[in-house]
């Protein structure tokens, strides 16, 4: 018998209005955090300017947080909890508040990624978010259509950079990336941004728990023409798969679908350049820029 949250193919389905409900829930959470922050600040007898001075933020930013107009960053939440002697009331909401920074379609993936013990990523159009530099990621967000507001771009940029904590997490998760060659040649954000991005990929690729492979454009055989996807190994030993296209996402949980994508990724790894060959290839590209 199928779980109620899954279709027959093992895809977590999205019921009508679910995304809107998720957005409303996120806004409600941010609003609740803001009210709690204001209550604690008032109880401590502090003006916004004083709290801002003690945690390194402007009074206007504090007001934005209290009024639920901006998503507070983890560093602010931690500092505010200490300065206001909140006893963990604010930090207890840090994880949920952090996930509210992501668009609704990515929140489940963000939650799984944050505690994953293994991750396989196949990228076809742009460098994987986990590998992106700030300049490259900003350009990606600025290109989105319809246009995103500047505040939304900065919020999502901060959230994307925070995800890269995965590279310093201990114990270290096993991370595999397969990137299409065309991605490494596409000057998103300009040539300078592209060079910085190639350097970042080389740097991350030096980590012992990270394998980066390039899928050359001239390969006659290709096991994954169906598009990009991720495989996630969670802390409970379960493997899931995630796909995303045009701001729509699917999380696959059925054993059959997972085996299909595992096989596809395995064949793709054999068709791509080896990790050593891939880093040498990226170095050559960088030298030609």
Residue pairs with C-beta under 8 A, 6 or more apart in sequence:
2 8
3 253
5 12
5 13
6 12
6 13
6 253
6 254
7 13
9 252
9 254
9 257
10 252
10 253
10 254
10 255
10 256
10 257
10 258
11 250
11 251
11 252
11 253
11 254
11 257
12 108
12 250
12 251
12 252
12 253
19 104
19 105
22 104
22 107
23 104
26 99
26 100
26 104
26 107
27 68
29 93
29 96
29 97
29 100
30 68
30 71
30 97
30 100
31 68
32 93
33 65
33 68
33 72
33 90
33 93
33 97
34 65
34 66
34 67
34 68
35 66
35 68
36 89
36 90
36 93
37 62
37 65
37 66
37 72
37 80
37 84
37 90
38 66
40 80
40 84
40 86
40 89
40 90
41 48
41 51
41 62
41 66
41 84
43 84
44 83
44 84
44 85
46 84
47 59
48 59
48 62
48 63
48 66
49 59
51 57
51 62
51 80
51 83
51 84
52 58
52 59
52 61
52 62
54 79
54 83
55 76
55 79
55 80
55 83
56 79
57 76
61 70
64 70
65 72
65 76
70 151
70 155
71 97
71 100
71 101
71 155
72 80
72 97
73 158
74 94
74 98
74 162
77 90
77 91
77 93
77 94
77 97
78 91
78 94
80 86
80 90
81 87
81 88
81 89
81 90
81 91
84 90
98 159
98 162
99 107
99 110
99 111
100 107
101 155
101 156
101 158
101 159
101 162
102 110
102 156
102 159
103 156
103 247
105 244
105 247
105 248
105 249
106 244
106 249
108 242
108 249
108 251
109 230
109 232
109 242
109 244
109 249
109 251
110 159
110 163
112 232
112 234
112 240
112 242
113 119
113 130
113 163
113 166
113 232
114 163
114 166
115 234
115 235
116 166
116 173
116 232
116 233
116 234
116 235
117 171
117 173
117 174
117 233
117 234
117 235
118 173
118 174
118 175
118 231
118 232
118 233
119 130
119 166
119 173
119 174
119 175
119 176
119 230
119 231
119 232
119 233
120 176
120 177
120 178
120 230
120 231
120 265
121 128
121 130
121 175
121 176
121 177
121 178
121 228
121 230
122 178
122 224
122 228
122 229
122 230
122 265
122 268
123 177
123 178
123 179
123 180
123 183
123 228
124 180
124 182
124 183
124 227
124 228
125 180
125 183
125 228
126 132
126 140
126 183
126 186
126 188
127 136
127 179
127 183
127 184
127 188
127 197
127 201
128 177
128 179
129 137
129 160
129 163
130 163
130 164
130 166
130 167
130 175
130 177
131 177
131 197
131 200
131 201
131 204
132 140
132 160
132 197
132 200
133 193
133 196
133 197
133 200
134 157
134 161
135 189
135 192
135 193
135 196
135 197
136 188
136 189
136 193
136 194
136 196
136 197
136 200
137 157
137 160
137 161
138 153
138 157
138 189
139 188
139 189
139 190
139 193
140 188
140 189
141 148
141 152
141 153
141 156
141 157
142 148
142 153
143 188
148 156
166 173
166 175
167 175
167 204
167 207
167 210
172 207
172 208
172 209
173 209
173 233
174 209
174 233
175 207
175 209
175 210
175 211
176 210
176 211
176 213
176 269
177 210
177 211
177 212
177 213
178 213
178 214
178 215
178 265
178 268
178 269
178 272
179 201
179 212
179 213
179 214
179 215
180 214
180 215
180 217
181 214
181 215
181 216
181 217
181 281
182 217
184 198
184 201
184 214
184 282
184 285
185 285
186 194
187 193
187 194
188 194
188 197
189 197
191 289
194 289
195 286
195 289
198 282
198 285
198 286
198 289
199 286
201 212
201 282
202 279
202 282
202 283
202 286
204 210
204 212
205 211
205 212
205 275
205 278
205 279
205 282
211 275
212 275
212 278
212 279
212 282
213 269
213 272
213 273
213 274
213 275
213 278
214 272
214 273
214 277
214 278
214 281
214 282
215 222
215 268
215 271
215 272
215 273
216 272
216 273
216 281
219 271
219 272
221 271
222 268
222 271
223 264
223 267
223 268
223 271
224 264
224 265
224 268
226 264
227 243
227 245
228 243
228 244
229 241
229 242
229 243
229 261
229 264
229 265
230 241
230 242
230 243
231 239
231 240
231 241
231 258
231 261
231 262
231 265
232 239
232 240
232 241
232 242
233 239
234 240
239 258
239 262
240 251
240 252
240 253
240 258
241 251
241 252
241 257
241 258
241 261
242 249
242 250
242 251
242 252
243 249
243 250
243 252
244 250
252 258
252 261
272 278
273 281
